[in-house]
Amino acid sequence: MGGLIQNIKLIGADLPKLEALREKGRNSFLSQGLPTAKTEAWKYTRVRELADDDFVMEETCGSDCSKEHSSCCCQGKCALPFDAYEIHFCDGKLREDHFHLPEGVQALPLIDAVAENETTAFLNKSFEMQNFPFAALNTAYLEQGVFLRVESGVCLDKPLAFIHHSHGGVKRFANLRNIVVLETGAQATLIEVYQYSGEAKSEYCNNIVNEIFIGRQAVLRHYKIQSEALKAVHIALNAVKVRENGLYESFCRQKGANLARQETHVVLQESGAEAVVNAVYMMNGWATLDTTTDIEHLAQNTRSNQLVKGVVGGQAKGVFQGKIHIAPNAVQTEGYQLHKALLLSDEAEVDVKPELEIFADDVKCSHGATCGELDAEQLFYLQSRGIGAEEARQMLIEAFVDESFQMIKDDNIRHWMKSF
């Protein structure tokens, strides 16, 4: 653990409030330590790889990654097959030269937003550090990231995209904090893409925290693809607060990394707030992919829906933990959760922990979890029609996950995420 707390020079050391927050994060992480098998929220997901002392926490310097990585996506090459307002990150550093945003959208490097007091109402206001050790560590290294605000009534004509690109060669530990604010009546689509170049077995860690605030009648559709290197670690927290009649709709596809955890914590603060949190994870080999959700219904007439599907082969391990919490005054609330997994080998593993915490009457809630294998009769039927064994398997796998992909309303985004 000591290797993850390093004495490096960060931008903003002259900002007393920021330095105090960093120290608070440092102390919180040191008091918690790395999660272990005894840590309830992490009991299925081991993080032993992060106990090594050879991770590098890089200081920000004046070097230009465009010279060091002349062919990376930082130069405008991007996997998106459709137009988007792009913001690029290279090896955990924000590339400010890619801010080309429309009127009504404010974007600042996080450190500038802190200096200009733009983040006072938002920074570290969406979660409690004592419950999220990696978010506490992220707070200790607060520096890199972006503050993004969509003004009241603005409806964006194309998606916003955070493009993250990692390069091999250094066992880098990057901490990124993004703040996304949608004011009253705003509507936007946000896409996150995590890619890598270099050796397929590159070792590095991305530790990301997105703090998202959705105003009254505002809508954010949030899509993410995690396709990190085969030996990378990817830890991410989306901490979301939704106000009256606001909507947070998310979809995450995980297919990379040796160890990855996508955690989504949504607080439905006011009447009519809604959250839709869907995901697909597909992996093989020895990977562990964790999808963890926690939806808090704090007001009446709030709604949430979750559908997560996993496909696990080889000796890989899938984890799903989903909690729905209904507060005492959150009457006439609806909360639904369903997880389905497909096991492709005898050594594949899926650990599931669905939870309902209901402290109110007059609610509609349900949860469910199933695991199974490919249907032998369906495989036989396809092969009897002249379809090869591997092609038949792939057809059944695609049919299994397609229900989740159909939840994506935008045709361009849906087709792109299915083909990634």
Number of C-alpha atoms within 10 A of each C-alpha: 13 10 13 19 15 13 8 11 13 16 16 16 13 10 12 10 14 20 17 13 18 21 16 17 25 19 16 22 25 17 11 16 15 19 18 15 12 9 13 9 15 18 12 22 21 15 16 11 13 17 14 11 12 13 19 16 19 18 11 14 9 6 8 9 15 14 9 9 14 10 12 18 21 23 16 13 10 17 12 16 10 11 11 18 18 21 23 23 23 20 22 24 20 22 20 14 10 15 15 13 14 12 10 15 17 14 20 18 18 24 20 17 17 19 15 11 10 15 17 13 8 15 19 20 16 18 20 12 20 15 12 18 21 25 28 28 25 24 26 24 26 22 25 21 23 25 23 20 20 25 18 18 15 19 17 17 13 13 19 20 21 21 23 25 21 26 21 18 11 14 16 22 21 22 28 24 23 20 23 20 24 27 20 20 19 24 23 19 20 19 23 18 20 20 20 21 16 11 13 14 14 22 22 25 28 22 20 22 24 20 23 24 26 28 23 22 21 28 24 24 19 19 23 20 19 20 18 31 27 20 20 26 24 25 18 20 22 20 22 23 26 28 22 21 21 29 26 23 20 23 23 22 24 23 22 26 27 23 23 27 22 22 21 19 21 27 23 31 21 21 23 20 29 29 26 21 23 25 23 23 22 21 23 20 14 18 25 26 28 25 25 21 23 18 26 23 31 21 24 24 20 27 23 24 20 23 20 24 26 27 27 27 21 17 17 23 26 27 23 25 19 24 19 26 19 26 18 14 14 26 21 16 24 21 25 17 24 17 23 20 27 22 21 20 15 10 12 20 20 22 15 21 15 18 16 17 12 16 13 16 14 11 17 13 18 14 18 14 15 12 16 11 13 15 10 9 9 13 19 13 12 17 16 11 8 9 15 13 14 10 13 18 20 12 14 16 17 14 11 17 22 14 13 18 21 13 16 19 10 11 10 12 17 16 14 13 18 13 6 10
